[in-house]
Each structure stands twice: as structure tokens, then as C-alpha cells.
């Protein structure tokens, strides 16, 4: 297995062995920015830790493979932090939409797509 494949498989294991909590369901508004409506379910992996010392964030798309399809690496100059967000079961269109969300205001992000993912 190549290093890249090992990375994605370990992310799959992390997701599979974690309790996924949906914090903000699709169609709900952001608590501080009510004009922002979540286009997908958004939550976190319970009992994990990201760079911001909170749980690891996850966007959940419409595919049903229960597989990590991509990650977003972001930097926020206002918060002065960086984060990785897991995209689970996202199509390429959903992934691009989430990337656009994280490329606004003081944020900038890149999308790393899993080469073996089948994103429509």
C-alpha cells in the first residue's frame, strides 16, 4: 500500500471507530451567521482532537459508501489557526461547494481529493 493509500485508510478507520455527531443538520442556519444555511450535514468525530483543540470536523455528503472522499485544509487569518475538515461520502460537486464555503472572508482553503474515490 502506498503512503497516500495508507493515509486515506487510516482516516477511514478513524471515522469508522468514532462516534459521529451531527451538530448542524443540512438546511439549518449557522448560530452566529443566520444567513448561512448548511448545504450538508456538519458535525464532528467525538473524542478526537484537531489542531484547534476541538473535535475533528466532518462534512457528510450524499454518497453511501461510509468512506472519506476528501479533506479540506484551511487557514483562517482572523482566528489565526489552521484546520483539517474531513469530507465523508461527498460527491465532487458537494466537495467543491464546501471548498467555496471555506474560501471566504479571512479564510483560505485547499481541497485534497482521494484519488480512488468515486465522486460524481
C-alpha positions as a Markdown table, in Angstrom:
| # | Residue | x | y | z |
|---|---|---|---|---|
| 1 | Unk | 0.0 | 0.0 | 0.0 |
| 2 | Unk | 1.4 | 3.4 | -0.9 |
| 3 | Unk | 1.8 | 6.1 | 1.7 |
| 4 | Unk | -1.1 | 8.0 | 0.2 |
| 5 | Unk | -3.4 | 5.0 | 0.4 |
| 6 | Unk | -2.3 | 4.3 | 3.9 |
| 7 | Unk | -3.3 | 7.9 | 4.8 |
| 8 | Unk | -6.8 | 7.6 | 3.4 |
| 9 | Unk | -7.3 | 4.2 | 5.0 |
| 10 | Unk | -6.3 | 5.5 | 8.4 |
| 11 | Unk | -8.8 | 8.3 | 8.0 |
| 12 | Unk | -11.4 | 5.7 | 7.2 |
| 13 | Unk | -10.5 | 3.8 | 10.3 |
| 14 | Unk | -10.7 | 7.0 | 12.4 |
| 15 | Unk | -14.2 | 7.7 | 11.1 |
| 16 | Unk | -15.3 | 4.1 | 11.5 |
| 17 | Unk | -14.1 | 3.9 | 15.1 |
| 18 | Unk | -15.5 | 7.2 | 16.2 |
| 19 | Unk | -19.0 | 8.4 | 17.2 |
| 20 | Unk | -20.1 | 10.9 | 14.5 |
| 21 | Unk | -22.2 | 13.6 | 16.0 |
| 22 | Unk | -24.3 | 15.8 | 13.6 |
| 23 | Unk | -24.1 | 19.2 | 15.2 |
| 24 | Unk | -25.7 | 21.2 | 12.3 |
| 25 | Unk | -28.1 | 19.3 | 10.1 |
| 26 | Unk | -28.4 | 20.2 | 6.4 |
| 27 | Unk | -30.8 | 23.1 | 5.9 |
| 28 | Unk | -30.3 | 24.7 | 9.3 |
| 29 | Unk | -28.7 | 28.1 | 9.8 |
| 30 | Unk | -25.5 | 29.0 | 11.4 |
| 31 | Unk | -26.0 | 30.2 | 15.0 |
| 32 | Unk | -23.8 | 33.3 | 14.6 |
| 33 | Unk | -24.5 | 33.9 | 10.9 |
| 34 | Unk | -28.2 | 33.2 | 10.3 |
| 35 | Unk | -28.0 | 33.9 | 6.6 |
| 36 | Unk | -25.7 | 30.9 | 6.2 |
| 37 | Unk | -27.6 | 27.7 | 5.6 |
| 38 | Unk | -25.7 | 24.4 | 5.9 |
| 39 | Unk | -25.9 | 22.7 | 2.5 |
| 40 | Unk | -24.8 | 19.3 | 4.0 |
| 41 | Unk | -24.9 | 17.8 | 7.5 |
| 42 | Unk | -22.0 | 19.1 | 9.5 |
| 43 | Unk | -20.6 | 17.6 | 12.7 |
| 44 | Unk | -17.6 | 16.2 | 14.4 |
| 45 | Unk | -15.9 | 12.9 | 15.5 |
| 46 | Unk | -16.5 | 12.6 | 19.2 |
| 47 | Unk | -13.4 | 12.2 | 21.4 |
| 48 | Unk | -10.9 | 13.3 | 18.7 |
| 49 | Unk | -8.7 | 16.3 | 18.6 |
| 50 | Unk | -8.0 | 18.7 | 15.8 |
| 51 | Unk | -5.4 | 21.4 | 15.7 |
| 52 | Unk | -7.8 | 23.9 | 17.3 |
| 53 | Unk | -8.1 | 21.6 | 20.3 |
| 54 | Unk | -11.7 | 20.9 | 19.4 |
| 55 | Unk | -13.1 | 17.6 | 17.9 |
| 56 | Unk | -12.3 | 16.9 | 14.2 |
| 57 | Unk | -14.9 | 18.5 | 11.9 |
| 58 | Unk | -16.8 | 16.4 | 9.3 |
| 59 | Unk | -19.0 | 17.3 | 6.3 |
| 60 | Unk | -21.3 | 14.5 | 5.3 |
| 61 | Unk | -22.4 | 14.2 | 1.7 |
| 62 | Unk | -25.0 | 12.2 | -0.2 |
| 63 | Unk | -23.0 | 9.1 | -1.2 |
| 64 | Unk | -23.5 | 6.0 | 1.0 |
| 65 | Unk | -20.0 | 4.3 | 1.0 |
| 66 | Unk | -19.1 | 5.5 | 4.5 |
| 67 | Unk | -15.7 | 6.5 | 3.1 |
| 68 | Unk | -13.6 | 9.6 | 3.3 |
| 69 | Unk | -13.7 | 11.1 | -0.1 |
| 70 | Unk | -11.6 | 14.3 | 0.5 |
| 71 | Unk | -10.2 | 16.6 | 3.1 |
| 72 | Unk | -10.1 | 20.4 | 3.3 |
| 73 | Unk | -7.1 | 22.1 | 4.7 |
| 74 | Unk | -7.9 | 25.7 | 5.7 |
| 75 | Unk | -6.2 | 28.7 | 7.2 |
| 76 | Unk | -8.2 | 31.5 | 8.9 |
| 77 | Unk | -6.3 | 34.7 | 9.5 |
| 78 | Unk | -8.9 | 36.2 | 11.8 |
| 79 | Unk | -8.8 | 33.2 | 14.1 |
| 80 | Unk | -5.1 | 32.7 | 13.4 |
| 81 | Unk | -5.5 | 29.0 | 13.0 |
| 82 | Unk | -5.4 | 26.1 | 10.6 |
| 83 | Unk | -7.8 | 23.1 | 10.4 |
| 84 | Unk | -8.4 | 19.9 | 8.5 |
| 85 | Unk | -12.0 | 19.0 | 7.8 |
| 86 | Unk | -13.0 | 15.5 | 6.7 |
| 87 | Unk | -15.4 | 15.1 | 3.8 |
| 88 | Unk | -17.3 | 11.9 | 4.2 |
| 89 | Unk | -19.3 | 10.5 | 1.2 |
| 90 | Unk | -19.2 | 13.8 | -0.7 |
| 91 | Unk | -19.7 | 14.0 | -4.5 |
| 92 | Unk | -17.2 | 16.2 | -6.4 |
| 93 | Unk | -20.0 | 18.9 | -6.6 |
| 94 | Unk | -20.6 | 18.7 | -2.9 |
| 95 | Unk | -16.8 | 18.9 | -2.2 |
| 96 | Unk | -16.4 | 21.9 | -4.5 |
| 97 | Unk | -19.4 | 23.6 | -2.7 |
| 98 | Unk | -17.8 | 23.0 | 0.7 |
| 99 | Unk | -14.4 | 24.3 | -0.6 |
| 100 | Unk | -16.1 | 27.5 | -1.7 |
| 101 | Unk | -17.6 | 28.0 | 1.8 |
| 102 | Unk | -14.1 | 27.8 | 3.3 |
| 103 | Unk | -12.6 | 30.2 | 0.8 |
| 104 | Unk | -14.5 | 33.3 | 2.0 |
| 105 | Unk | -13.6 | 36.2 | 4.2 |
| 106 | Unk | -10.4 | 35.7 | 6.2 |
| 107 | Unk | -10.3 | 32.0 | 5.3 |
| 108 | Unk | -8.5 | 30.2 | 2.5 |
| 109 | Unk | -8.6 | 26.5 | 1.8 |
| 110 | Unk | -7.5 | 23.7 | -0.5 |
| 111 | Unk | -9.2 | 20.5 | -1.3 |
| 112 | Unk | -7.4 | 17.2 | -1.3 |
| 113 | Unk | -9.4 | 14.6 | -3.2 |
| 114 | Unk | -8.9 | 10.9 | -2.6 |
| 115 | Unk | -7.7 | 9.5 | -5.9 |
| 116 | Unk | -9.5 | 6.3 | -5.6 |
| 117 | Unk | -12.8 | 7.9 | -4.6 |
| 118 | Unk | -15.7 | 7.7 | -6.9 |
| 119 | Unk | -17.1 | 11.2 | -6.7 |
| 120 | Unk | -19.9 | 12.1 | -9.1 |
